[in-house]
């Protein structure tokens, strides 16, 4: 059997195992190990061992549990409640103001947590009931929650970008900086869409009449509460950007600052601390197993020369241009997003796509931003988008699956437009890391 057929067999076997409900790291790792032993005999076991050693020696891996712990401390201590109250009183008098404020809430939650699921949980439990109670259209606000949560894997400290950095062997700091401008741009596009639509159709997002009754002192106090996550974010990022601390040291500063704030505000209890620690350990171990499996799978693929063979097939035999190949790769993410989450998609295609992107001459930092946006589009694309069913599980009974499907259509359109803009103007993603690291 030729090496090309072996590579196809490996990929098909892995996908089949995933369709049968096997765990991601188990499916990928098992196929990699069996293929290595079949191809190179007992010497193939060195590939898995080498991948494990590479993982354990990767110093930036220490950032992963730090950021996860920081996110859980801030979410479990309910600091986001004050954030939403701030947007409630400051943005309420504007048509669609609470929906706009919800997008702002999601941006700040993303800066605290780095996981889209956290934004979805906070939005569905805090913002959604209040929006419905205030007479907002249920279809529109359901889309607002889902679209806002998509910012969690793009705005620093994105855990998914850390994972991409490990697999693609790219600097985490540059990837984070690359995600800031596109993330804020996409948030701005969501806000602009909400403002225009609610201005044209005021009944979708009525203005709050009682917002003017809140005392100015309370508004100022809530403004301070809203600045809290920005202070935590600045305490973590400013020393790193200025070169005073390493990435790992900055992640430790972020985790300790979040813990300190929760203690000072008397939101931290022993039970919450225990929950945060257990969840951090569980998710960190899950990510490590997935990365280990992906590195092993990638090593076997490299050994087979599969990436070069695919590049030759697309560019030489089929005559496709690099841009057309890139677009086809992005479309494949949308297809896979119907049954896989963003982490699974990354570790499945990384051994194939990341080297291919490099061979085609595209920047891997820029491609990391494209990947995160595309996977979130896939998350929210009917009929089987992961976010759609997650929203259905969290939404109140009056919001059906049909409402959730309808709600996401305009926001997916906005995200596709943002993706096209970043593809046409790569400097939107590359300017900030180039400016910071260029100096």
Buried (B, 14 or more C-beta within 10 A) or exposed (E): EEBBEBBBEBBEBBBEBBEEEBBBBBBBBBBBBBBBBEBBEEEBEEBBEEBBEBBEEBEBBBBBBBBBBBBBBBBBBBBBBBBBBBBBBBBBEBBBBBBBBBBBBBBBBBBBBBBBBBBBBBBBEBBBEBBBEBEBBBBBBBBBBBBBBBBBBBBBBBBBBBBBBBBBEBBBBBBBBBBBBBBBBBBEBBBEBBBEBBEEEEEBBBBBEEBEEBEEEEEEEBEEBBBBBEEBBBBBBEBBBEEEBBBBBBBBBBBBBBBBBBBEBEBBEEEBBEBBBEBBEEBBEBBBBBBBBBBBBBBBBBBBEBBBBBBBEBBEEEEBEBEEBBEEBBEBBBEBBBBBBBBBBBBBBBBBBBBBBBBBEBBBBBBBBBBBBBBBBBBBBBEEBBBBEBBBEBBEEEBEBEBBBBBBEBBBEBBBEBBEBBBEEBEBBBBBBBEBEEE
